[in-house]
Each structure stands twice: as structure tokens, then as C-alpha cells.
Amino acid sequence: MMKEMQARLRLVFGTANQRTFLVPGSGSSAMEMAVLNFVEPGMKVAIFANGHFSNRLTEMAERQRAQVVRLDRPWGEVFGAEEAGAFIERERPHVVGFVQGETSTGAYQAGSAITQAAHRVDALVIGDCVTSLGAMPVELDRNGIDIAYSCAQKGLSCPAGLSPISINERAWERLAKRAEPTWSWYLDARLVAKYFEPAHVYHHTPATALYHAMYEGLLMVEEEGLEARWERHRRAGAQLVSGLTQLGFEPLVSKPENRLWHLATVKPPAGLDEAALRQRLLERHNIDVATGLGQLAGKILRIGVMGPLATEERVGYLLGAIKQEMQ
Amino acid sequence: MMKEMQARLRLVFGTANQRTFLVPGSGSSAMEMAVLNFVEPGMKVAIFANGHFSNRLTEMAERQRAQVVRLDRPWGEVFGAEEAGAFIERERPHVVGFVQGETSTGAYQAGSAITQAAHRVDALVIGDCVTSLGAMPVELDRNGIDIAYSCAQKGLSCPAGLSPISINERAWERLAKRAEPTWSWYLDARLVAKYFEPAHVYHHTPATALYHAMYEGLLMVEEEGLEARWERHRRAGAQLVSGLTQLGFEPLVSKPENRLWHLATVKPPAGLDEAALRQRLLERHNIDVATGLGQLAGKILRIGVMGPLATEERVGYLLGAIKQEMQ
């Protein structure tokens, strides 16, 4: 089962990385495995900061007593190659972190604008693919992401609690040169990786129920076909944004090519009480729509259409419910 | 749901500790939360070492750059008050770790022999209750354990992946005085505790499927009654050890009062191939019996009768299968 899951995870990650396996915890546990194994005390870490989860990356790097430098952009925007290059060449960091699919803003940044600059100064790149994996192109190898992690419950539509990670050979070699052991035993990448190697060296007791669910979820991705799945999410997202725009909502992410397909982040029309709308959707339609996180709390709606929800019929139903409750 | 689960967890832990909640990972993630929040770099940590999981505690304390001192006893034995007191008074540690229910050996140590000595030198005591919780008395408050953790899949018989922890006021006050933040964000006890407080401040995405299972599992403990549940495990264990002894097996833990009720650890009779016996039990009877861990690998059988397996009928079936496959 583990071997089959690893092969299917490589497919959705778009990588040949041998070290592609599952972290025993939420997406944030996988984020922490990425940070605490590859960031050592005193290292310089450059964070591309444009949302809630780049702040979390910052905090985790600081917990490793790294020297963190940030390039900040307003939430909802992404970074261009020129500014990314100038920042990295000025700072010359050991490790670079960015968020490919930022769930707090709905922004999508494939990554190559950042990774090309990072590799010129020999930095490792950590890419947060929590929201992108399984719903739109992640393409680690093509985008040059050295260490990537995700979660179970978004694009893969499995129960939460078991989180994919993928680490390339370049990063793995760097890990072997760590001066001191990681500060966590539970999230030591080398120990967890050994559990997935053919000898399956005991590390922790696996959450077997979640393994079976993930196995099935990955099989469903394979059966649908990864590109067909992307296309389904792309179409459903376009339908949603188009419908919301007609209802007077305005996308937070201005350029369509920088938007996550399966997560619409929209500002409500003037005068609309977004909290009351969300409450009515939940009570009357059993539809759970999120508000913004952090600085966007109360200012935007975040509407996910992922996995089984990413169909024309479901999006139509959702738009109908929103229209009804706006009246 | 969280509030009800916390109340029922306090019941099985035998505590009034307000900070009794769930760690998002395996039992070892809860062990690591206990160690990395309460052990700071340079602190002296005293480990009572008599099995595989006291070795794991040692490794985790070393990862926090603590100065670890150990009192070792042969695997299968427990510690007396006199030797515990002498060790602690000589070493005067900041933190003491011991294992109440040691799954690698089948030994049970309630803890007061250790905690009384530890509190005389103002040390905090971490008690590993992974194997004891829900099947036999844990009694944190009576035994003086300051920080305890467990798992889902043993005495509570829930799916693995979500792990109880309980921290008393004395330890919580010590935590507030930490000089520096913990090295892990994911396992920062204060952040996870806040998620369980009435404001439910978002920390990680919960494994909702496992929460529902734990909720039901704890309800079943309450319905059965905690003391009735203990008694059921005690009777089933006595029946198992008695039957195994009649078949020529010898308990590893010599004194009955030091044995876990629901986990028999036995040396096979001379000439019996334990690996072949376990293989036949698995293939012909669908019964999975474990071998020893670490230094006891291949030397003992470890036979758990927990939760729904701790009945006269199930133990009788198990003993019948072992008898049949020994012939």
C-alpha cells in the first residue's frame, strides 16, 4: 500500500523524487517537517510573504533560530521574477520559502520565478502546496521546488490527518550534512522516510484508517486522470468566479492567471453583510463558506470547490443559494 | 464535542487537570509534546530506563539538548521507592521521565515511588501512559504525575492518530516561565491547548474523522464504567497469563503486581520457534501476536487483549489457537 501510494503521490506532485511519503499529522506538521529539517540555527531564510501561511513559515523558521528576511507583497498578489531575483541576490539566503497555493488569499504562484533565482545562489526552496495539490498543476520538478508538502483534505479530498511531503535528491544530500540532529524526533524526515522504505523501520504507529482513505483517494485521482481532474477544477472555478462577478462580488486576486482555480476569494458588494450571508448559507443550505484569515477576516469570502464539489451542478447549486440569500 | 471529550479524558486519566486535550498525531507526537515543551536546553533530565519507550524518552530529551542521566534496570523490572529516591536526590534533575505502562516489556509502574522523590527536589514528572490509559488505573492526581500522554488505539480502542495529553497546573506555570519558545510550532502545548479552550483559536486542521471516533470511544468507556472496564481487563489478563503458563510459557515480568493486565509478555517454552508460531496464528487464525521490541526481539511474545478483545470468550479462543498451533 505504501509503495503504491508513493507512486501515485509522485504523479500528483509532478516529480520523480524518491523521498515522497506521508507525514503523520495535519498539513502544518508537514510544513514543520520541511522547515525543521532543512533550516538550521543561524541560517538565513528568505520568505516570500503574501498571506497567512507565509507568516506561519516565518514563525516556524524563527523557531529554528534562523535569521529570517522577508519580501512582503499585499495579500492576493504574487511575485515577479525580477523582484524575486533582486531580493534573493541581495540576501543570498540558505533556504527560500514560498506558498504555491495560498488559501488565505486565493493566489497561485507556480514557483519558477522564485526557484530560478534561489538556485543561482544555491539555496534550497520550500514550496507550500497544501492548497494546490490534486486540484491544479504543482509540477515540482518542472517548477524547481526542492521540498514540497501538502495536506489530505483539499485537492485530494481525503480525511485530514495525514500529509504528503516530497523532497528531492539535492535537499536530501543537504540533510545528510546537517551539523546536529533535528530538534524534533517525531518530525525527523530521515526517520519517517525509513518507515516508507522497503524495510519499513518502525517509527510511529500509523493512523491506519487514514492510510486506507488516502490510498482510495489517490486511486480515484488516477482513475479520473490527473489532467482531467485539473480541467474539472479549472472549469468549476471559472463558472464560480463568473457567477459571483455577475452577483456583484469582486475577485481579490486581480489577474485570472494568478488565481487558484478551486478557491474563489471575493470581496462582497457594497452593503452586503458577509457574516450574515455565510450564516444563512450554513443554516438554510448546509453550505459552509469561509471568511478571510488574518488581515482579511471579515473582508472577503473564501469559497472552495474541491474534489467532488468541483462540478457544474454543484457550483450551480451554490450560486443559486448565494443569489437567493442576497435578496 | 471537544468539551465533552476533555471531561471524559479527565475521567480516564484520573485527574482534574484543566489542560487535558488531544495532540494531532500518534502517541509519540504526544510524548514529544511532553518533552519539548518542558525540557529546555541544558536542563538535567532523569530517565527511569527499563524498556524501549524510556529509550525514546531519552532520545527526545537529548534532541532538546538536555543533560540526560539514566537509572537503568533490566527490561521487565520496575523501580522501588528507595532506589528512585537515591537516584533523584543524587542527581537533582529539573525533569523526570518514566513509563507507567511499558509495551515493550509488559511492566506496569503506577508512579508514586518516583513522583514523591521527584517532587522533593521540585522536578516535574513526565509519565508515559500510552499503554495504560483506559485499560487499568492511571490515576494521575493520586500518583503525582505532572505531565502524562497516551494514544488512541490501545486501552481506548479507537483508531490511531489522535493522542491524549494531560498537564497539571504546576507544569503549566513552569511552561509560562520558559526562557525561549519551543522548537516546534506544531507541538507547542500552549498553541494546541488554545484550540481546545472556548475561543477555539485555529491552530491546525483537525482530523475530524478521528475526533468522531474518539468521541464515541470515550462515550463507550463512560457507558461501561471506568472501574468495570479495568476489572474486565484485569480478569481477561489473569485468564491469559494462567492459560499461557499452563502451556509452558513463562511471564517476563516476575511479580504479578508489576504486570500490565492487558498485555502479556511471555518467554516461549524451550524448543518452541516463536516466529513460526506467530506466523501460523496469523495465517490460520487471523490472530496477530507481536514479538519483543529492541533487545527482546525474538525472545518473547507480546499478546495484547485490549478493548473488545478483553473478554473471557476471546481470550479462550486465543488460548485454544495457541494450543492448537503448538502441537
Contacts between the chains, C-beta under 8 A, distances in Angstrom:
chain1	res1	chain2	res2	distance
A	24	B	25	5.4
A	24	B	26	5.6
A	24	B	29	7.1
A	24	B	161	7.2
A	25	B	24	5.4
A	25	B	25	4.6
A	25	B	29	6.7
A	25	B	186	6.5
A	25	B	204	7.4
A	26	B	24	5.6
A	26	B	186	7.8
A	26	B	204	4.0
A	26	B	205	4.8
A	26	B	206	7.5
A	26	B	207	7.2
A	27	B	204	7.6
A	27	B	205	6.3
A	28	B	185	7.4
A	28	B	186	5.6
A	28	B	203	7.7
A	28	B	204	4.7
A	28	B	205	7.6
A	29	B	24	7.1
A	29	B	25	6.7
A	29	B	186	4.9
A	29	B	204	7.2
A	32	B	184	6.4
A	32	B	185	5.9
A	32	B	186	4.5
A	36	B	183	7.2
A	36	B	184	7.0
A	56	B	185	7.4
A	59	B	185	5.9
A	60	B	185	4.9
A	63	B	181	5.9
A	63	B	182	7.1
A	63	B	183	5.6
A	63	B	184	6.8
A	63	B	185	5.5
A	64	B	183	6.9
A	151	B	205	6.7
A	153	B	205	6.4
A	159	B	207	6.5
A	159	B	208	6.9
A	159	B	209	4.3
A	159	B	210	7.9
A	160	B	205	4.9
A	160	B	206	6.6
A	160	B	207	4.9
A	160	B	208	6.4
A	160	B	209	7.8
A	161	B	24	7.2
A	161	B	161	5.4
A	161	B	162	7.7
A	161	B	206	8.0
A	161	B	207	2.9
A	161	B	209	7.3
A	161	B	210	5.9
A	162	B	161	7.7
A	181	B	63	6.0
A	182	B	63	7.1
A	183	B	36	7.2
A	183	B	63	5.6
A	183	B	64	6.9
A	183	B	183	3.7
A	183	B	184	6.9
A	184	B	32	6.4
A	184	B	36	7.0
A	184	B	63	6.8
A	184	B	183	6.9
A	184	B	184	5.4
A	184	B	187	7.3
A	185	B	28	7.4
A	185	B	32	5.9
A	185	B	56	7.4
A	185	B	59	5.9
A	185	B	60	5.0
A	185	B	63	5.5
A	186	B	25	6.5
A	186	B	26	7.8
A	186	B	28	5.5
A	186	B	29	4.9
A	186	B	31	8.0
A	186	B	32	4.5
A	186	B	187	7.1
A	187	B	184	7.3
A	187	B	186	7.1
A	202	B	293	7.9
A	203	B	28	7.7
A	204	B	25	7.4
A	204	B	26	4.0
A	204	B	27	7.6
A	204	B	28	4.7
A	204	B	29	7.3
A	205	B	26	4.8
A	205	B	27	6.4
A	205	B	28	7.6
A	205	B	151	6.7
A	205	B	153	6.4
A	205	B	160	4.9
A	206	B	26	7.5
A	206	B	160	6.6
A	206	B	161	8.0
A	207	B	26	7.2
A	207	B	159	6.5
A	207	B	160	4.9
A	207	B	161	2.9
A	207	B	207	7.4
A	207	B	210	6.9
A	208	B	159	6.9
A	208	B	160	6.4
A	209	B	159	4.3
A	209	B	160	7.7
A	209	B	161	7.3
A	209	B	209	6.8
A	209	B	210	7.4
A	209	B	213	7.6
A	210	B	159	7.9
A	210	B	161	5.9
A	210	B	207	6.9
A	210	B	209	7.4
A	210	B	210	7.5
A	213	B	209	7.6
A	293	B	202	7.9
